[in-house]
Amino acid sequence: MDLNSMSKEELIKLLDAQTKRADEERKRVGEERKRADEERKRAGEERKRADEERKRVGEERKRADEERKRADEERKRADEERKRAGEAEDLSRPTSFEEFLIACHTHISVPVTVQTNNTFTTKGSITSATGRYCPTFLEPWDFHSAQQPLFDEAYIFLHPSNAPELRVFPPRQALEHQGHIACLHPLGSEGDLQRHQFLEVETPIYETIKALAAIPAARERFSLADGIVFENHLNSITEIPMDSETSVIPKTIKPDQNCIFHQVNGERNLIYVTEYKAAHKLTDDFIRSGLYRMNMYEDVVQRAILPDKKDKDGNAQYNAERLTCSALTQTFDYMIRQGLEYSCLTNGRIKVMLRVPIDNPEILQYSILEPSRDAEPVDDQDGFRFPYTAVSCYLGLTLLALASPRRAQAWRNSAQSKLNKWEVNFEKILQDIPVTERKIRPSPAYRPPRYPIDKRSPYLLRNRRRRPIFDADTHNIVNTGPGSPPSDDEADFREPPSSPLQTIERRKRQRISRMDPQSSLSKQPTDSQNRPYCTQRCLRGLISRLPLDPKCPNTELHKYKSKGELPLAIATKGTRSHGNCRYLKKGGIHGSIFALTLKGYGYTCIGKGTSYRSKHEAHIYGLLEPLQGITVPIFLGDVHFTKSKYFLLDRTIVQLSLMAWGGKCLSEASPLIEEHDLADRVKQAQKKLLSHGVAHLDFEERNILWNEEVQGVMVIDFGRVKVIESLKRKADVVLVDMPNARRTMEGGSEKICDGGSFSVRAGQEFFTNSHRG
């Protein structure tokens, strides 16, 4: 554009247009700047709001954390309060028998110590030697086996099955204080020992006997009358003849010991004595080294040849024997004079239980106990050893003594006429032993006592785990025919524990792991279990000489060629081979399950193995003989192992009860069976048992099976039953068409089979019957 050629008006107009465009551009830029400012402002506000939101969320999180922290602290305080309250309640509430035994053991028996500094120990005064009756022989005594049944009975009374455990013993707080007082100082004298024993055993035994006496059945069972009394002297006792055969009244005895009396109608009868010897005098080493099976009169009292002075070991052994035997002689003398069967010698830590057999007073039986160690769990699964505590041992001694009346004066006179006397003084013998020689020879290494004595004891039936190890060889067969009641000459056959024992266990056990043995077999065996089980009808035919059951899966094998009776040597093979008698790794409280097959003939049944012998279930099956194969399994008899046994981890099998396979668990019964129909069949089964005079006391689902063969229920496990005489129908205990069976059973002849390891009683049913179709 040529500005020179433009007029003034055109130039002004051009300038105005350019000015306008510049203003518009400035305005646009201003607006852009304004919008940018507003955007920045909005972004700032957004950031501010986000910061505020973050701050708010942070504060909320902080408040939530503080709330959680306060809640956690509140819960912690509440838990601590509950814990303190629980501990306070636990410390102050009365204890059960188990808790009482553990507390006395933990706080009184275990912490006791012996004073080893001679400066602080007593030195007994030496008096003239006294002629005391001494035993001729010393023999070990299995005290725990004698004590165990009594302890089990006492345990059941104090832990009843139909009620909570009795809490009638002092609270733990009191027992802890009692232990503190008892073990405050090391034992350095007989006086210290007496004070400790008063708290360790005398007071607890008094409490236990009082608790038992408050239970009428226990009071009667143990003849507790008015309880027992402990006294630390016999000054007031003067022996009065117990019969008219002698007019001589023995002198008053004043032993340094505690005497235990039985109170009956205000009168006191001495039942046993406890001799105290301080542990720094009669040491543990002396007792363990000096006490063993011996002819004490010849080997100790009348010993002519003494060990050489240079023979330190020989002298130590000689000193241990003389000192220990002299202590025993003091107690033995009192036992003979007082007519006592039982007594005890203790140094505090070791208790030596003593017994004089009534038929041979020249023998003194002894049992060395060390409760502080004996009761502790070892490498087994049975836990704390309740019967081996000091309280339990003295309870056993007390109950044994209560059942042993004092012997007549005629017996005492006769015993004294047979015994020799020993001019002996314990303190003199002790002081003749140089102090330097009292610790030369260590005693034999400590060995825990055998445990348990009875694996069916109630305190063991709680949390025992079972992992059996199969080990068997050959066995003896002594078949008990169905219906044979226990005879008087079979006193060693023990009936399974009664209902209190099983009920105590049942409260604690898990149902699956404690199922009854046969109810564990809920399925027919697989191929890996060899032969399937024979039918009820098949085994009924075996013992009754009936035709074969064509429905039995083993029928073809049953068609053996032999005529007449099945050869005895072949019969024994049913249990001689591991392959024929198979442990099925199933079990219950008392039984372990086996499958037995007679190889070559195919007869296959169940064997319920137990660690004790009993004809109890055989007797019950005999009463139910009409119901066998219908409501209860066919029972074939009992097999008793004598020379060879089946050894499992937790038991040794000494008897197999043979029977047909009962069936499946009810839970596996056919779904076609209506629930109400199944319930009706169960009720009918129970009524059938009652109609034959048998009330099943453990009629639970685990003991009721469904049997496809009979299309009905079968009841098993008759360890706990009650025979009701008023309802009992007279059962034929000898099977039909077996006229020779009764005569043979009554004759009781036994035959030793080839190999010398099988003893089969003739005339019994299983594997010994005649030819069948």
Buried (B, 14 or more C-beta within 10 A) or exposed (E): EEEEEEEEEEEEEEEEEEEEEEEEEEEEEEEEEEEEEEEEEEEEEEEEEEEEEEEEEEEEEEEEEEEEEEEEEEEEEEEEEEEEEEEEEEBEEBBBBBBBBBBBBBBBBBEBEBBEEEEEBBEBEBEEEBEBBBBBBBBEBEBBEBBBBBBBBBBBBBBBBEEEBBBBBBBBBBBBEBBEEBBEEBBBBBEBBBBBBBBBBBBBBBBBBBBBBBBEEBBEBBEBBBBBEBBBEBEEBEBEBBEEEBEEEBEEBEBBBBBBBBBEEEEBBBBBBBBBBBBBBBBBBBBBBBBBEBBBBEBBBEEEEEBEEEEBEBBBBBBBBBBBBBBBBBBBBBBBBBBBBBBBBBBBBBBBBBBBEEEEBBBBBBBBBBBBBBBBEEEEEBEBBBBBBBBBBBBBBBBBBBEBEBBBBBBBBEBBEEBBBBEBBBBBBBBEBEEEEBEBBEBEEEEBBEBBBBBBBBBBBEEBEBEBEBEBBBBBBBBBBBBBEBEEEEEEBBBBBEBBBBBBBBEEBEEEEBBBBBBBBBEEBEEEBBBBBBBBBBBBBBBBBBEBBEEBBBBEBBEBEEEEEBBBEBBBBBBBBEEBBBBBEBBBBBBBBBBBBBBEBBBBBBBBBBBBBBBBBBBBBBBBBBBBBBBBBBBBBBBBBEEBBBBBEBBBBBBBBBBBBBBBBBEEBEEEEEEEEBEEBBEEBBEBBBEBBBBBBBBEEBBBBBBEBBEBBBBBBBBBBEEEEEEBEEBEBBBEEBEEBBEBBEEEEEEEBEEEBBBBBBBBBBBBBEEBE
